[in-house]
Amino acid sequence: MNKPLSYTDVMKPADINIADLWANFAGHVLPADAGATQRSEMRKAFYAGFCECFKIVTDLSSELGEKDAVAVLDRLNREAHAFYKAMLVEHPIR
């Protein structure tokens, strides 16, 4: 399996914003005929997930030493990667 692109592979760090990340995500996962309610609920879930992730990162950086914070981030990264791999099996990239 190829390593997924990093956001910084395709855009400048200064250009990364949540709205564009949502639009990219929605364009890949929402069916073209998704209704307004489905689109709205997915958008809320996406933003809520981003906010929780961001809170974890900021809390780790202020509450833990570097070694412990890196260990937590590594564990979360492995968990996220396992989910990503499972989703690729369930929903192969076209």
Steps between C-alpha positions, in 0.01 A plus 500: 500500500629845411542757772212752484594851393560750774301822484828686464571292188211672324465841666702758688460484879364856500222388261375209712157577648216293641248611236718370216575178689123452543432569132765248397367239742137558399591478133648156558246344735159660455288366217404759237135461598560550875225707653548822692452328838760231426746763374439723805536215751818374333643853503425536872662163571806593292548833678437341842761234424748765392437703815550195725821406319630854526414511871690176557808637326492831686434330834784256443740780416417692815442216749756231414870486444617442144571128544155425648320721248678332209405158640131599513512647149672187370230280652223719353676497163513120500131482590408748225715315247333169587161663444621646168622158385167339597311768307715437190404134515133586547500790250789467251622820337362516148 
